[in-house]
Amino acid sequence: QRGYMSKMTKEDKQMFQRKFCEKSLIKGSVAAMGHLAVLFGAIGTSYIVLISYLTPVIKCLAFCFCVLVIIRQQRALENIVHFGSHNNFTRQKRLNDFLTNLLAAWPMMQDVSRYRVFHQTHHADYGSEKDPCRARLEQIGVPVAEIDTNRKLFMTIMRWFPIYVVEYYREVRSSHKQTVAFVAWHLGVAICATVLVSIEFAMFQSAMWLTSQLCVLPFLRSIAELSEHDYERGDNIAETTFNNLGWLDHVLIHPAGDAWHALHHLYPTVSWWQQRQAHSFLLKRDHSYARIISRNAGVLA
């Protein structure tokens, strides 16, 4: 299923395990809070831009830039939920799940324990009819290899968009309980925003988050998911899973360690903040890994 056999020496394998597979409650929490801070900073900046006296053109450009930062950071939170399902924060499952939920899952209408059920199937039954990611890509109706221009990509996502928004939350097993947690989390944030700034800003912040998450983020997520796997290329992980290492992938499409998706499938215990370093280590010490497909430009080429 992997299509990959490590060529590392025993000593290198032990070093890799020691350096990149250990959990860190502090590093994980700081990294997640950093993503949240940038997200709220972008929302605050977009509010300032709208009430400023900038020219309409500059105001529009600045606001669009803020929206890109917001959806990028929301995608980072979704990726943290993904890595949290692999217990990236700590091996103490209850504490790991609480931190993942508090810092990433609840604000994105998810729950890591329910997400874990969906995601473990993706890893355990990769490429089979049970693989939920393969099933979702097949729903598009167009093979990934045929989406070879930006126009085809845009049109494919637009046709897929309405069904995809609903299907995504169904697959990650969002429920009424997650909706209640989502509302409670954002209500707490809104109360803080009201006390610290104003009720107008709190209302704007909530509306901006919800609109970005449900109307804009799915477009970015679609691009990211289309660039991670092409099941028609082969019958194993090494042939059908990609690292997406172009500048746009790192800056916008694949935040929080998601750019190294092939590495994640081969070594799922590597924490998201260690992906870059683990990738560099394997390139130097594992000739088999060096042949894994890494694209310097993702789907958007």
C-alpha positions in Angstrom: 0.0 0.0 0.0 2.8 2.4 0.8 4.9 1.7 -2.3 7.9 2.9 -0.3 10.7 1.2 1.6 12.9 3.3 3.8 16.7 3.2 3.0 17.7 4.9 6.2 20.2 3.2 8.5 19.0 1.9 11.9 20.8 4.9 13.5 19.1 7.3 11.2 15.7 5.8 11.9 16.3 6.2 15.6 17.4 9.7 15.2 14.4 10.5 13.0 12.0 9.1 15.6 13.7 11.0 18.4 13.9 14.3 16.6 10.6 14.5 14.7 8.0 12.1 16.3 8.1 13.3 19.9 5.1 15.3 21.0 5.3 18.8 22.5 2.4 20.3 24.4 4.1 23.7 24.6 5.2 23.9 20.9 1.8 22.7 19.7 -0.2 25.1 21.8 2.0 28.1 20.9 1.9 27.2 17.2 -1.9 26.9 17.3 -2.4 30.1 19.2 -0.1 31.9 16.8 -2.4 30.9 13.9 -5.4 32.1 15.9 -3.7 35.4 16.6 -3.0 36.0 13.0 -6.6 35.2 12.1 -8.1 37.6 14.5 -5.5 40.2 13.5 -6.6 39.9 9.9 -10.3 40.3 10.9 -9.4 43.4 13.0 -7.4 44.8 10.1 -10.3 44.3 7.7 -12.6 46.2 10.0 -10.1 49.1 10.2 -9.8 49.1 6.4 -13.6 49.3 6.0 -14.0 52.3 8.3 -10.9 54.1 7.1 -10.7 57.0 4.6 -8.6 55.1 2.1 -9.6 55.4 -1.6 -12.1 52.8 -2.8 -9.6 51.0 -4.9 -7.0 50.7 -2.1 -9.7 49.8 0.4 -11.0 47.0 -1.9 -7.5 45.6 -2.4 -6.6 45.7 1.3 -9.9 44.1 2.2 -9.4 41.3 -0.3 -5.9 40.7 1.0 -7.3 40.4 4.6 -9.9 37.9 3.4 -7.1 35.7 1.9 -5.2 35.8 5.2 -8.4 34.9 7.1 -9.3 31.9 4.9 -5.6 30.8 5.0 -5.6 30.8 8.8 -9.0 29.0 8.9 -7.5 26.4 6.7 -4.6 26.2 9.1 -7.0 25.5 11.9 -8.6 22.7 9.9 -5.1 21.2 9.3 -4.4 21.4 13.0 -7.5 19.4 13.7 -6.2 16.9 11.1 -2.8 16.6 12.9 -4.5 16.7 16.3 -6.4 13.5 15.3 -2.9 11.9 15.2 -2.3 13.1 18.8 0.3 15.7 17.8 -0.1 17.7 21.0 0.4 15.0 23.5 0.0 11.2 23.9 -2.5 11.9 26.7 -5.6 11.6 24.5 -8.0 13.5 26.6 -5.7 16.5 27.0 -4.7 16.3 23.3 -8.3 16.3 22.2 -9.3 19.1 24.5 -6.5 21.4 23.3 -7.2 20.5 19.6 -10.9 21.3 20.1 -10.4 24.5 22.0 -7.7 26.0 19.7 -8.8 24.6 16.3 -11.8 22.3 16.0 -14.6 24.1 17.9 -14.1 27.4 16.1 -14.3 25.5 12.8 -17.5 23.5 13.7 -15.6 20.3 14.2 -14.6 17.8 16.9 -11.3 16.0 16.8 -12.6 12.7 18.2 -15.3 12.5 15.4 -12.8 13.7 12.8 -10.4 11.0 13.9 -13.0 8.3 12.8 -13.2 9.7 9.3 -9.5 10.3 9.0 -8.4 6.9 10.3 -10.4 5.3 7.5 -8.6 7.4 5.0 -5.2 6.1 6.2 -6.2 2.5 7.0 -8.2 1.9 3.7 -6.2 4.3 1.5 -7.2 4.1 -2.1 -10.0 1.6 -1.5 -13.7 2.1 -2.0 -13.9 2.8 1.8 -11.5 5.7 1.5 -13.7 8.8 2.1 -11.2 11.1 0.3 -11.3 9.0 -2.8 -15.0 8.9 -2.7 -15.2 12.7 -2.4 -12.9 13.2 -5.4 -14.8 10.8 -7.5 -18.0 12.8 -6.9 -16.4 15.6 -8.9 -17.0 13.6 -12.0 -13.7 14.7 -13.6 -10.4 12.9 -13.1 -7.8 15.0 -11.3 -5.3 14.5 -14.2 -7.7 16.2 -16.6 -7.9 19.4 -14.5 -4.8 20.8 -16.2 -5.6 24.5 -16.5 -6.7 27.1 -14.0 -10.0 27.6 -16.0 -10.9 23.9 -15.7 -10.0 24.0 -12.0 -12.3 27.0 -11.4 -15.2 25.6 -13.4 -14.8 22.2 -11.7 -14.9 23.7 -8.2 -17.9 25.9 -9.1 -19.9 22.9 -10.3 -18.9 21.0 -7.2 -19.2 23.8 -4.7 -22.8 23.6 -3.4 -22.7 19.8 -2.7 -19.2 20.0 -1.4 -19.9 22.5 1.4 -22.5 20.2 2.9 -20.6 17.0 2.1 -17.4 18.2 3.9 -19.1 18.7 7.2 -21.0 15.5 6.9 -17.8 13.6 6.3 -15.9 15.2 9.2 -19.0 14.2 11.2 -20.0 17.7 12.4 -23.3 17.4 14.4 -25.7 19.5 16.5 -23.2 19.1 19.3 -20.4 20.6 17.2 -22.7 23.4 16.2 -23.5 24.2 19.8 -19.7 24.2 20.6 -19.1 26.4 17.6 -21.8 29.0 18.7 -20.5 28.9 22.3 -16.9 29.4 21.3 -17.7 32.4 19.0 -20.1 33.8 21.6 -17.3 33.9 24.1 -15.1 35.6 21.6 -17.8 38.1 20.7 -18.3 39.0 24.4 -14.6 39.7 24.7 -14.6 41.8 21.5 -17.6 43.8 22.8 -15.9 44.5 26.1 -12.5 45.4 24.6 -13.7 47.2 21.4 -17.4 47.6 20.7 -20.6 45.6 19.9 -20.3 46.7 16.3 -16.9 45.2 16.0 -18.0 42.0 17.7 -20.9 41.6 15.2 -18.5 42.3 12.3 -16.0 39.8 13.6 -18.6 37.0 13.9 -20.1 37.8 10.4 -16.7 37.9 8.8 -15.6 34.6 10.3 -18.8 32.8 9.3 -19.0 34.2 5.8 -15.3 33.4 5.2 -15.7 29.8 6.6 -18.8 28.8 4.6 -18.5 30.9 1.4 -14.8 31.4 0.6 -12.8 28.8 2.6 -14.4 25.8 0.7 -12.9 27.1 -2.5 -9.4 27.1 -1.0 -9.9 23.7 0.6 -11.0 22.3 -2.7 -7.8 23.4 -4.4 -5.8 21.9 -1.5 -7.6 18.6 -1.6 -7.4 18.3 -5.4 -3.6 18.7 -5.2 -2.9 16.1 -2.5 -3.9 12.9 -4.3 -4.4 11.5 -7.8 -5.7 8.0 -7.3 -5.6 7.2 -11.0 -1.7 7.5 -11.1 -1.1 4.2 -9.3 -2.1 1.8 -6.6 0.0 2.9 -3.6 0.7 6.0 -1.5 4.1 6.8 -3.0 2.6 7.0 -6.5 -0.6 8.8 -5.8 0.2 11.3 -2.9 2.1 14.5 -3.3 4.2 17.0 -1.5 3.2 20.5 -2.8 6.2 22.7 -2.2 5.6 25.7 -4.4 5.7 29.2 -2.9 1.9 29.6 -3.3 1.4 26.2 -1.5 3.3 27.4 1.5 1.9 31.0 1.6 -1.7 30.2 1.0 -3.0 26.7 0.0 -1.3 24.3 2.4 -0.6 25.9 5.8 0.3 24.2 9.1 2.4 21.4 7.7 -0.2 20.4 5.0 2.3 21.0 2.1 4.2 17.8 3.0 1.2 15.5 2.5 3.2 12.5 1.1 5.5 12.7 4.1 2.5 12.7 6.4 1.1 9.5 4.9 4.4 7.8 5.2 5.2 9.1 8.7 1.8 10.2 10.2 3.3 10.7 13.7 5.5 13.6 12.6 4.0 16.8 14.2 2.8 19.6 11.9 5.5 22.1 13.1 8.2 19.5 12.3 7.2 18.7 8.7 9.8 20.9 7.0 12.7 19.7 9.1 11.6 16.0 8.7 11.4 16.5 4.9 14.9 17.9 4.7 16.3 15.1 6.9 14.7 12.4 4.7 16.0 14.0 1.5 19.6 13.8 2.9 19.4 10.3 4.5 16.8 8.3 2.6 17.2 7.8 -1.2 13.8 6.1 -1.4 12.1 9.2 0.0 13.9 11.4 -2.5 12.0 9.7 -5.3 8.6 10.6 -3.7 6.7 13.0 -6.0 7.2 16.6 -4.8 5.6 19.4 -6.9 7.1 22.9 -6.9 3.7 24.1 -8.1 0.4 22.7 -7.0 -2.8 22.5 -8.9 -2.7 26.2 -9.5 0.2 26.2 -12.1 
